[in-house]
Amino acid sequence: MIKIDNFIKLFEGAVRDSWDRPALTDFRKSTISYRQLAERIESLDLIWKKAGLKRGDKIAINTRPCALGASIYYAAVSKGYVAVELYNAFTPADTQKLVNHSDSRILYTEKRTFDAMDFEQMPQILCAIDCATGEVLASREGVGELYAASSGILAERYPAGMKPSDFRVVDVDLDDVCAILYTSGSTGNPKGVMLTYRNDTANVQAITPGFPFHKGENYLSLLPHAHSFGLMCDVVIPMTLGMHVTVLGLPPIPMNVKDALMEVKPRIFYGVPLIFVKLIEYILGADIHSPEGQEKFKDYQNHPEFCKELYDKLMRETGGKIEVFATGGSAIPSEVESLLVDKLKVPFITGYGLTELAPIVSYGKVGKYIPKSCGEYLPEVMELRIDSPDPENIAGELYVKGDVVFCGYYKNPEATAEVLKDGWFRTGDIGTVDKNNNVFLLGRTKNMILTENGQNVYPEEIEVILNELPYVAESIVLQRDHKIVALIVPNMDALDKAGLGADGLEAIMRQNIVALNNKIPAYSAVNDFELRFEPFSKTPKGSIRRFMYK
């Protein structure tokens, strides 16, 4: 199915062609050119070889998104090592466990994390480096000294300096593993997703034509690089095209995101739904919630000038060049999707993927996107089937086969066998697909509730509606003692702004449950709710760790 060169060959060509152009910037900090990136990659490869590392050895990257982290990823995969991406929000104890589980030899992390770890309990690690400063935090067998002498090592190898033709990636088999991504740090049986060069190359082939990635242009990276969505769309693809990637590296609060968009002026905006919701509120909230705005939106088709005014404002305050706003990872609130797609006619789409697919399954096409869908799956790199007698009308579990499918979980054959059979990957997601290949998801098989009268209830569908009701920040719907219960985290900021105290909160949420049940089938009615005042624990892509609340 793959029709293009291995993605690291594309990267090699991009580095050579973009030699003196900017490659990576930490927002409002330093920038390195593709030449400097090549020198960094070559220096690291020389250090790792002198330290005794061989092809296939693991390099652990445990840091917030940053230019150095992206450099290390490409240094590993372009020279035949395996990049181990560890989410920086994992606890130090979990990070240490996963460093050992992955058999990593070098660790890039942050000093505050490393200080809470025990280097003696990570015997395979030859050197630990602080991603923020480059400081060697600890080392064995003289590897720290190699890092300190890196400039001399490079000068010895290239006394006249590196030339574009000097930068070469290794020849690897497409089915060699290039990265391991851990989907969780808190379970007893870690699941390190092994992704191959074939997986990443298939994603580059499938995603690139659908978005305005252009050689040499600016790109803004907002997503975690330890998550496959962020790694593929914010690092792998733009750098195979010689783009200038600016890594936000700050909390993605609306002010930071807007400032970065205004400076970088990208053509593409990738963000998780929460980023979209907060940014729209930040930019357009006053207009949307004003009495005049609410009145005009009730009859928006007869107020095109008002919608155009808000469209212009949104586009202007996100840099003025965006050609597609894209989201994925979880469902976006339907009212936000309707605002963007129906009322303002913003070029907005959603997509769907999983870590095990590096991550692509489907994405919408601007001008053809169907709201509430996950866009079209991509037959050029995969087959997709639904375990259902009528896949268009009766929901079933999605299975995927093809070049995007991972090769298994690292040192976990039992978990691999549960999801891979005859080349088909069992996604665990339930949905339908129409005759135009548009995918519609209902929820996860493991979250589905089977009621006493035999009805299937998909909590995610209920949560999307509940999260749009007044003063609800986030929620989980689950089954307890044969009852459907909602765990609700209230939006305390909104309550404070409205002058509402805790006394009225219970009554407000009871009203919300009544309103919710009026919008959903009777068999899926929520019987009770429980208020919680701490945000739910999340995975790297922002999904709630449901198992912790059952």
LODRENMAR-303698 format. One record per residue (C-alpha): residue in one letter; x, y negated, z negated. Coordinates in steps of 0.1 Angstrom, whole numbers, plus 5000, padded with zeros to 4 digits. Layout:
# LODRENMAR-303698
aXYZ/...
This chain:
# LODRENMAR-303698
m500050005000/i502949764992/k503749545023/i506349305009/d509849344995/n510449434959/f509649124939/i513249094927/k514449074963/l511948784968/f513448624937/e516948674951/g515948494983/a514248214963/v517348154942/r519648124972/d517247904991/s516547674962/w520047664948/d520147294940/r516447244932/p515047254897/a513947604885/l512847584848/t512047294824/d510947304788/f508347024788/r509946694779/k513246864772/s515947014794/t515847134830/i518047394848/s518447434885/y518347764904/r522147754905/q522247724867/l519647994864/a521848224886/e524848144865/r522948224833/i521748554848/e525248644860/s526748554826/l524348774807/d524849064830/l528649034826/i528149024788/w525849314787/k528149524808/k531149444786/a529049534756/g528449884772/l524849844783/k523750044813/r520850034837/g517650104820/d518749974786/k516249744768/i516449374762/a513849254736/i512448904741/n510448784710/t509948414714/r507448144722/p507148074759/c510247884769/a512647844798/l515348064782/g512748344776/a511848334813/s515548334823/i516248634801/y513248824816/y514648764851/a518148844840/a517049184827/v514749294856/s517049154884/k520049344871/g518349674864/y517649644826/v514249664810/a512649354796/v510749424764/e508249154758/l507149114721/y504448864712/n505948594689/a502948604666/f503648954656/t504748974619/p508549014614/a507849364601/d505949464632/t508549304654/q511249504637/k509249824641/l508749754678/v512349664684/n513250004670/h510550184688/s511550034722/d515250134717/s516249774725/r519949694724/i519849314725/l517249094707/y516248744715/t514148594688/e513648284666/k515748234634/r512648204612/t511548554624/f514948704622/d515448584587/a512548794576/m513849104593/d516549354582/f519349374607/e520749684590/q517449854597/m517749794634/p520950004641/q520650004679/i520649624682/l524149504692/c523349134690/a520448904679/i520348554694/d518248254685/c516248154716/a515947794704/t519647724700/g521548014716/e523148084682/v524248444675/l522248544644/a523948874639/s526049124659/r527949444660/e530949574679/g532149234688/v529249154711/g528748814694/e532148714705/l531248804741/y528348564739/a530648284725/a533048344754/s530348354781/s531548054801/g535048204803/i533748534814/l531848374843/a534748154853/e536948464854/r534548634877/y533948324899/p537048104896/a535747874924/g532247874910/m529248074921/k527848024957/p524348114967/s525548424985/d527148544952/f523748594936/r522548944941/v519949154925/v520449534920/d518949794943/v516349974923/d513650224931/l510150074931/d509050334905/d511750234880/v510550074848/c511249704847/a509349584816/i507649714785/l504849504770/y503449594736/t499649544734/s499649544696/g502049524667/s499749644639/t498749994648/g500450304635/n501150444670/p502550164691/k501550134728/g504349994749/v503049954784/m505750054809/l505449854841/t507449934872/y508849724900/r506049864921/n503449734897/d504849384897/t505449374934/a501849484941/n500649204919/v502748954937/q501349084970/a497749074958/i497648744938/t499848514958/p497648474989/g494648374968/f496148074951/p498047764963/f501547874952/h503847674974/k507647704977/g509447424958/e506447264942/n505647204905/y503947464884/l502847434847/s503147744825/l500647744796/l500148114788/p502148344766/h504848524786/a504448824763/h501048884779/s500849024814/f498648744827/g501148484816/l504148684826/m502948754861/c501248424870/d503448184850/v506848344856/v507048624881/i505048484910/p506148114910/m509848204907/t509648444937/l508748134956/g511447894943/m508847684924/h509747444896/v508247594865/t507647364835/v506947564803/l504647374779/g506147534749/l503747354726/p500447454710/p497947434740/i495747174722/p493846944747/m496146644741/n499346854749/v497747024779/k496346704794/d499746524790/a501546804807/l499046824835/m499346454841/e503246474843/v503646794862/k500646754886/p500347124895/r497947264922/i496947564900/f495647564864/y495647904847/g494247914812/v492348134788/p488648034782/l489347874749/i491847624766/f489147544792/v486447484766/k488547254745/l490047064774/i486547004790/e485346874756/y488346654752/i488046494786/l484246494793/g482646554758/a481546194753/d479846184788/i478346524785/h476846474750/s475646114754/p471846074756/e472245954792/g474446244801/q472146504786/e469146344804/k470846344838/f472146704834/k468646824828/d467946714864/y471446724877/q470446794913/n468846454915/h471946284899/p474746374923/e476546044917/f476746114879/c478146464886/k480646324911/e481746064886/l482546334860/y484146554887/d486446264896/k487346194860/l488146564853/m490346594884/r492046264877/e492846344841/t494246694849/g496846554873/g494946484904/k496246774925/i494547084911/e493047304939/v491947594916/f491047624879/a491347994870/t490648184838/g490648534825/g491248754794/s487748714780/a484348574790/i483948194794/p480748054779/s478148044806/e477247684799/v480847584806/e480947794837/s477647644849/l478947284842/l482047344863/v480647554891/d477047434895/k476947084883/l480446934890/k481347174918/v484847214904/p487047474922/f486747724893/i487048094893/t487548384869/g489548704872/y489949034854/g492949244846/l494649464820/t498149494807/e498449844822/l497749694857/a500349414853/p497549284852/i495349244883/v492049404891/s490049124906/y489748744910/g487348504925/k487848314957/v487147934958/g484147884979/k482948244975/y483048284937/i479848424921/p479248294886/k479348554858/s481448784881/c485148864877/g485648804914/e486549064940/y488749364934/l491649404958/p491449724980/e494849644996/v496649744964/m494049964946/e491050184947/l488250114922/r485450344912/i482750324886/d481550634867/s477950584876/p475350734900/d474550384913/p477650164908/e475849854921/n472949874897/i473850114868/a476850024847/g479650274842/e483250284832/l485750134857/y488650344869/v491550214890/k494150394912/g496950244932/d500250054932/v499149834902/v498750124878/f501450154851/c503450474846/g502550534809/y503050424773/y506650434761/k507250744739/n503550804736/p502451084759/e499251144739/a497950794745/t499050814782/a497051134787/e493950964773/v493950694800/l495750844831/k494551144850/d495351234887/g496550874892/w493350724880/f493550474851/r490650464827/t490150094819/g487750134790/d485549864805/i481949904815/g480549724845/t479149724881/v480449634915/d478549504944/k478849574982/n481249274985/n483649424959/n482649174932/v483149314897/f480649234869/l481749344833/l479349414804/g481849514777/r484249774764/t483250144761/k484750154725/n482749854715/m479449974729/i476650034703/l474250324708/t471050244690/e468850504673/n466350484702/g469150564727/q469750214741/n473250104750/v474049764735/y477149564747/p478349334719/e480349114742/e477149004761/i475448904728/e478648724716/v478748504747/i475248374739/l475848344701/n479048154706/e477147884725/l474747814697/p475147514673/y478147524649/v479347874659/a483147884665/e483448254673/s481648584665/i481848964665/v478749174669/l478949534655/q476949814640/r476749874602/d474450124586/h472450164618/k471949784619/i473349534644/v475249264624/a476948944636/l480148824618/i480248444624/v483048194619/p481347854617/n482747544634/m483547344603/d484847044623/a481547014641/l479647044608/d481746774592/k481246534621/a477446594618/g477546524581/l476246874573/g477447044541/a477747414532/d474347414517/g472647384550/l474947624568/e473047944559/a469847794572/i471447684604/m472848024611/r469548194604/q467947964630/n470748064654/i469948434649/v466248364656/a467248174688/l469648444698/n467148724694/n464648524716/k467248534744/i468148904743/p466249234746/a464449344715/y466449664713/s469649464709/a468349214683/v470749114656/n469449224622/d471749024599/f474848804599/e477848744577/l479748414575/r483548424575/f485748114571/e489048234586/p489548274623/f489548644635/s492948804641/k493748804678/t495849004703/p498448824725/k495848744751/g493448604725/s491048894722/i489748964687/r491249274670/r487849424664/f489149734646/m490049514616/y486449424610/k484549744613/
